[in-house]
Amino acid sequence: MIVETLKTPYYAVIFSTILTDDITGYLETAERMEELAKEQKGYLGIESARGKIGITVSYWQTLEDILLWKNNIEHTEVRNLGREKWYKKYQLRISKVEREYGFKK
C-alpha cells in the first residue's frame, strides 16, 4: 500500500536490506515490528517491498520520534537479532521530505 495522507514536511526512514539464506521467523517478526511502530509517537505510515533487495520506508513527524522508535526496547532486541541472523547487509537513511506529488488512475 502507498501512504497517501502525509502532509509535508515529515521524515522518511529508508531501510534497504539484503537477507541471509536463513530467514526463519523473519516475516513474522517484520509484521510485529510494523504493528509496534504503529503504536509509536509520531508514526505516520509505512511502505515495504521485498525481493532480492528489501526496502521499507517508514514515515515520521519528527527526528525525535525516529530516535524514540530506534531506542524502543523490543525494536532494539529485534535489530540485534537481525544482525545476528537475517541480514547480510543493511543500510538505513533518514531524510526530510519537503515536497511530494503522485499519480493515481
CNS distance restraints for C-alpha pairs under 8 A (distance, minus, plus):
assign (resid   1 and name CA) (resid  47 and name CA) 6.32 0.50 0.50
assign (resid   2 and name CA) (resid  46 and name CA) 7.95 0.50 0.50
assign (resid   2 and name CA) (resid  47 and name CA) 6.11 0.50 0.50
assign (resid   3 and name CA) (resid  45 and name CA) 6.24 0.50 0.50
assign (resid   3 and name CA) (resid  46 and name CA) 6.86 0.50 0.50
assign (resid   3 and name CA) (resid  47 and name CA) 6.97 0.50 0.50
assign (resid   6 and name CA) (resid  10 and name CA) 7.73 0.50 0.50
assign (resid   6 and name CA) (resid  44 and name CA) 7.18 0.50 0.50
assign (resid   8 and name CA) (resid  97 and name CA) 6.41 0.50 0.50
assign (resid   8 and name CA) (resid  98 and name CA) 5.39 0.50 0.50
assign (resid   8 and name CA) (resid  99 and name CA) 6.19 0.50 0.50
assign (resid   8 and name CA) (resid 100 and name CA) 7.61 0.50 0.50
assign (resid   9 and name CA) (resid  61 and name CA) 7.92 0.50 0.50
assign (resid   9 and name CA) (resid  96 and name CA) 6.83 0.50 0.50
assign (resid   9 and name CA) (resid  97 and name CA) 5.44 0.50 0.50
assign (resid   9 and name CA) (resid  98 and name CA) 4.66 0.50 0.50
assign (resid   9 and name CA) (resid  99 and name CA) 7.16 0.50 0.50
assign (resid  10 and name CA) (resid  59 and name CA) 7.03 0.50 0.50
assign (resid  10 and name CA) (resid  60 and name CA) 6.01 0.50 0.50
assign (resid  10 and name CA) (resid  61 and name CA) 5.04 0.50 0.50
assign (resid  10 and name CA) (resid  62 and name CA) 6.64 0.50 0.50
assign (resid  10 and name CA) (resid  96 and name CA) 5.87 0.50 0.50
assign (resid  10 and name CA) (resid  97 and name CA) 5.39 0.50 0.50
assign (resid  10 and name CA) (resid  98 and name CA) 7.00 0.50 0.50
assign (resid  11 and name CA) (resid  59 and name CA) 5.62 0.50 0.50
assign (resid  11 and name CA) (resid  60 and name CA) 5.08 0.50 0.50
assign (resid  11 and name CA) (resid  61 and name CA) 6.11 0.50 0.50
assign (resid  11 and name CA) (resid  62 and name CA) 6.39 0.50 0.50
assign (resid  11 and name CA) (resid  63 and name CA) 7.09 0.50 0.50
assign (resid  11 and name CA) (resid  94 and name CA) 6.94 0.50 0.50
assign (resid  11 and name CA) (resid  95 and name CA) 5.64 0.50 0.50
assign (resid  11 and name CA) (resid  96 and name CA) 4.46 0.50 0.50
assign (resid  11 and name CA) (resid  97 and name CA) 5.67 0.50 0.50
assign (resid  12 and name CA) (resid  57 and name CA) 6.31 0.50 0.50
assign (resid  12 and name CA) (resid  58 and name CA) 5.69 0.50 0.50
assign (resid  12 and name CA) (resid  59 and name CA) 4.61 0.50 0.50
assign (resid  12 and name CA) (resid  60 and name CA) 6.36 0.50 0.50
assign (resid  12 and name CA) (resid  94 and name CA) 5.69 0.50 0.50
assign (resid  12 and name CA) (resid  95 and name CA) 5.33 0.50 0.50
assign (resid  12 and name CA) (resid  96 and name CA) 6.32 0.50 0.50
assign (resid  12 and name CA) (resid  97 and name CA) 6.85 0.50 0.50
assign (resid  13 and name CA) (resid  57 and name CA) 5.45 0.50 0.50
assign (resid  13 and name CA) (resid  58 and name CA) 5.21 0.50 0.50
assign (resid  13 and name CA) (resid  59 and name CA) 6.35 0.50 0.50
assign (resid  13 and name CA) (resid  60 and name CA) 7.86 0.50 0.50
assign (resid  13 and name CA) (resid  92 and name CA) 6.92 0.50 0.50
assign (resid  13 and name CA) (resid  93 and name CA) 5.72 0.50 0.50
assign (resid  13 and name CA) (resid  94 and name CA) 4.54 0.50 0.50
assign (resid  13 and name CA) (resid  95 and name CA) 6.62 0.50 0.50
assign (resid  14 and name CA) (resid  55 and name CA) 6.99 0.50 0.50
assign (resid  14 and name CA) (resid  56 and name CA) 5.95 0.50 0.50
assign (resid  14 and name CA) (resid  57 and name CA) 4.52 0.50 0.50
assign (resid  14 and name CA) (resid  58 and name CA) 6.74 0.50 0.50
assign (resid  14 and name CA) (resid  92 and name CA) 5.61 0.50 0.50
assign (resid  14 and name CA) (resid  93 and name CA) 5.02 0.50 0.50
assign (resid  14 and name CA) (resid  94 and name CA) 6.23 0.50 0.50
assign (resid  15 and name CA) (resid  54 and name CA) 7.93 0.50 0.50
assign (resid  15 and name CA) (resid  55 and name CA) 5.62 0.50 0.50
assign (resid  15 and name CA) (resid  56 and name CA) 5.15 0.50 0.50
assign (resid  15 and name CA) (resid  57 and name CA) 6.18 0.50 0.50
assign (resid  15 and name CA) (resid  90 and name CA) 7.03 0.50 0.50
assign (resid  15 and name CA) (resid  91 and name CA) 5.90 0.50 0.50
assign (resid  15 and name CA) (resid  92 and name CA) 4.57 0.50 0.50
assign (resid  15 and name CA) (resid  93 and name CA) 6.57 0.50 0.50
assign (resid  16 and name CA) (resid  53 and name CA) 6.81 0.50 0.50
assign (resid  16 and name CA) (resid  54 and name CA) 5.54 0.50 0.50
assign (resid  16 and name CA) (resid  55 and name CA) 4.47 0.50 0.50
assign (resid  16 and name CA) (resid  56 and name CA) 6.54 0.50 0.50
assign (resid  16 and name CA) (resid  90 and name CA) 5.51 0.50 0.50
assign (resid  16 and name CA) (resid  91 and name CA) 5.27 0.50 0.50
assign (resid  16 and name CA) (resid  92 and name CA) 6.42 0.50 0.50
assign (resid  17 and name CA) (resid  53 and name CA) 5.68 0.50 0.50
assign (resid  17 and name CA) (resid  54 and name CA) 4.95 0.50 0.50
assign (resid  17 and name CA) (resid  55 and name CA) 6.42 0.50 0.50
assign (resid  17 and name CA) (resid  87 and name CA) 6.77 0.50 0.50
assign (resid  17 and name CA) (resid  88 and name CA) 7.72 0.50 0.50
assign (resid  17 and name CA) (resid  89 and name CA) 5.83 0.50 0.50
assign (resid  17 and name CA) (resid  90 and name CA) 4.29 0.50 0.50
assign (resid  17 and name CA) (resid  91 and name CA) 6.58 0.50 0.50
assign (resid  18 and name CA) (resid  52 and name CA) 6.83 0.50 0.50
assign (resid  18 and name CA) (resid  53 and name CA) 5.27 0.50 0.50
assign (resid  18 and name CA) (resid  54 and name CA) 6.43 0.50 0.50
assign (resid  18 and name CA) (resid  87 and name CA) 5.95 0.50 0.50
assign (resid  18 and name CA) (resid  88 and name CA) 5.55 0.50 0.50
assign (resid  18 and name CA) (resid  89 and name CA) 5.26 0.50 0.50
assign (resid  18 and name CA) (resid  90 and name CA) 6.28 0.50 0.50
assign (resid  19 and name CA) (resid  23 and name CA) 7.27 0.50 0.50
assign (resid  19 and name CA) (resid  53 and name CA) 7.82 0.50 0.50
assign (resid  19 and name CA) (resid  86 and name CA) 5.47 0.50 0.50
assign (resid  19 and name CA) (resid  87 and name CA) 4.51 0.50 0.50
assign (resid  19 and name CA) (resid  88 and name CA) 5.30 0.50 0.50
assign (resid  19 and name CA) (resid  89 and name CA) 7.05 0.50 0.50
assign (resid  20 and name CA) (resid  85 and name CA) 7.34 0.50 0.50
assign (resid  20 and name CA) (resid  86 and name CA) 5.24 0.50 0.50
assign (resid  20 and name CA) (resid  87 and name CA) 5.49 0.50 0.50
assign (resid  20 and name CA) (resid  88 and name CA) 5.30 0.50 0.50
assign (resid  21 and name CA) (resid  86 and name CA) 7.76 0.50 0.50
assign (resid  22 and name CA) (resid  85 and name CA) 7.20 0.50 0.50
assign (resid  22 and name CA) (resid  86 and name CA) 6.47 0.50 0.50
assign (resid  23 and name CA) (resid  27 and name CA) 7.69 0.50 0.50
assign (resid  23 and name CA) (resid  85 and name CA) 7.61 0.50 0.50
assign (resid  23 and name CA) (resid  86 and name CA) 5.63 0.50 0.50
assign (resid  25 and name CA) (resid  29 and name CA) 6.12 0.50 0.50
assign (resid  26 and name CA) (resid  30 and name CA) 6.04 0.50 0.50
assign (resid  26 and name CA) (resid  86 and name CA) 7.01 0.50 0.50
assign (resid  27 and name CA) (resid  31 and name CA) 6.24 0.50 0.50
assign (resid  28 and name CA) (resid  32 and name CA) 6.30 0.50 0.50
assign (resid  29 and name CA) (resid  33 and name CA) 6.18 0.50 0.50
assign (resid  29 and name CA) (resid  78 and name CA) 7.74 0.50 0.50
assign (resid  30 and name CA) (resid  34 and name CA) 6.27 0.50 0.50
assign (resid  31 and name CA) (resid  35 and name CA) 6.34 0.50 0.50
assign (resid  32 and name CA) (resid  36 and name CA) 6.11 0.50 0.50
assign (resid  33 and name CA) (resid  37 and name CA) 5.95 0.50 0.50
assign (resid  33 and name CA) (resid  75 and name CA) 6.85 0.50 0.50
assign (resid  34 and name CA) (resid  38 and name CA) 6.35 0.50 0.50
assign (resid  34 and name CA) (resid  46 and name CA) 7.77 0.50 0.50
assign (resid  35 and name CA) (resid  39 and name CA) 6.94 0.50 0.50
assign (resid  36 and name CA) (resid  40 and name CA) 6.95 0.50 0.50
assign (resid  37 and name CA) (resid  43 and name CA) 6.70 0.50 0.50
assign (resid  37 and name CA) (resid  69 and name CA) 7.13 0.50 0.50
assign (resid  38 and name CA) (resid  43 and name CA) 5.96 0.50 0.50
assign (resid  38 and name CA) (resid  44 and name CA) 7.80 0.50 0.50
assign (resid  38 and name CA) (resid  45 and name CA) 7.39 0.50 0.50
assign (resid  39 and name CA) (resid  43 and name CA) 7.44 0.50 0.50
assign (resid  40 and name CA) (resid  65 and name CA) 7.81 0.50 0.50
assign (resid  40 and name CA) (resid  69 and name CA) 6.76 0.50 0.50
assign (resid  41 and name CA) (resid  65 and name CA) 6.09 0.50 0.50
assign (resid  42 and name CA) (resid  60 and name CA) 5.32 0.50 0.50
assign (resid  42 and name CA) (resid  61 and name CA) 4.91 0.50 0.50
assign (resid  42 and name CA) (resid  62 and name CA) 6.74 0.50 0.50
assign (resid  42 and name CA) (resid  65 and name CA) 5.44 0.50 0.50
assign (resid  42 and name CA) (resid  66 and name CA) 7.95 0.50 0.50
assign (resid  43 and name CA) (resid  58 and name CA) 7.86 0.50 0.50
assign (resid  43 and name CA) (resid  59 and name CA) 6.25 0.50 0.50
assign (resid  43 and name CA) (resid  60 and name CA) 4.79 0.50 0.50
assign (resid  43 and name CA) (resid  61 and name CA) 6.66 0.50 0.50
assign (resid  43 and name CA) (resid  65 and name CA) 7.50 0.50 0.50
assign (resid  44 and name CA) (resid  58 and name CA) 7.52 0.50 0.50
assign (resid  44 and name CA) (resid  59 and name CA) 5.08 0.50 0.50
assign (resid  44 and name CA) (resid  60 and name CA) 5.24 0.50 0.50
assign (resid  44 and name CA) (resid  61 and name CA) 6.88 0.50 0.50
assign (resid  45 and name CA) (resid  58 and name CA) 5.81 0.50 0.50
assign (resid  45 and name CA) (resid  59 and name CA) 5.26 0.50 0.50
assign (resid  45 and name CA) (resid  60 and name CA) 7.47 0.50 0.50
assign (resid  46 and name CA) (resid  56 and name CA) 7.13 0.50 0.50
assign (resid  46 and name CA) (resid  57 and name CA) 5.63 0.50 0.50
assign (resid  46 and name CA) (resid  58 and name CA) 4.27 0.50 0.50
assign (resid  46 and name CA) (resid  59 and name CA) 6.15 0.50 0.50
assign (resid  47 and name CA) (resid  56 and name CA) 5.72 0.50 0.50
assign (resid  47 and name CA) (resid  57 and name CA) 5.25 0.50 0.50
assign (resid  47 and name CA) (resid  58 and name CA) 6.46 0.50 0.50
assign (resid  48 and name CA) (resid  54 and name CA) 7.52 0.50 0.50
assign (resid  48 and name CA) (resid  55 and name CA) 5.70 0.50 0.50
assign (resid  48 and name CA) (resid  56 and name CA) 4.17 0.50 0.50
assign (resid  48 and name CA) (resid  57 and name CA) 6.26 0.50 0.50
assign (resid  49 and name CA) (resid  54 and name CA) 5.76 0.50 0.50
assign (resid  49 and name CA) (resid  55 and name CA) 5.42 0.50 0.50
assign (resid  49 and name CA) (resid  56 and name CA) 6.41 0.50 0.50
assign (resid  50 and name CA) (resid  54 and name CA) 4.16 0.50 0.50
assign (resid  50 and name CA) (resid  55 and name CA) 6.35 0.50 0.50
assign (resid  60 and name CA) (resid  65 and name CA) 6.62 0.50 0.50
assign (resid  60 and name CA) (resid  66 and name CA) 6.57 0.50 0.50
assign (resid  61 and name CA) (resid  65 and name CA) 6.76 0.50 0.50
assign (resid  62 and name CA) (resid  66 and name CA) 6.66 0.50 0.50
assign (resid  63 and name CA) (resid  67 and name CA) 6.34 0.50 0.50
assign (resid  64 and name CA) (resid  68 and name CA) 6.26 0.50 0.50
assign (resid  65 and name CA) (resid  69 and name CA) 6.29 0.50 0.50
assign (resid  66 and name CA) (resid  70 and name CA) 6.15 0.50 0.50
assign (resid  67 and name CA) (resid  71 and name CA) 6.18 0.50 0.50
assign (resid  68 and name CA) (resid  72 and name CA) 6.15 0.50 0.50
assign (resid  69 and name CA) (resid  75 and name CA) 7.34 0.50 0.50
assign (resid  70 and name CA) (resid  75 and name CA) 6.77 0.50 0.50
assign (resid  70 and name CA) (resid  76 and name CA) 6.79 0.50 0.50
assign (resid  71 and name CA) (resid  75 and name CA) 7.17 0.50 0.50
assign (resid  71 and name CA) (resid  76 and name CA) 6.26 0.50 0.50
assign (resid  72 and name CA) (resid  76 and name CA) 6.06 0.50 0.50
assign (resid  73 and name CA) (resid  77 and name CA) 6.28 0.50 0.50
assign (resid  74 and name CA) (resid  78 and name CA) 6.27 0.50 0.50
assign (resid  75 and name CA) (resid  79 and name CA) 6.03 0.50 0.50
assign (resid  76 and name CA) (resid  80 and name CA) 6.27 0.50 0.50
assign (resid  77 and name CA) (resid  81 and name CA) 6.31 0.50 0.50
assign (resid  78 and name CA) (resid  82 and name CA) 6.04 0.50 0.50
assign (resid  79 and name CA) (resid  83 and name CA) 6.40 0.50 0.50
assign (resid  80 and name CA) (resid  84 and name CA) 6.36 0.50 0.50
assign (resid  81 and name CA) (resid  85 and name CA) 5.90 0.50 0.50
assign (resid  81 and name CA) (resid  86 and name CA) 7.45 0.50 0.50
assign (resid  82 and name CA) (resid  86 and name CA) 4.78 0.50 0.50
assign (resid  82 and name CA) (resid  87 and name CA) 5.68 0.50 0.50
assign (resid  83 and name CA) (resid  87 and name CA) 5.52 0.50 0.50
assign (resid  83 and name CA) (resid  88 and name CA) 7.78 0.50 0.50
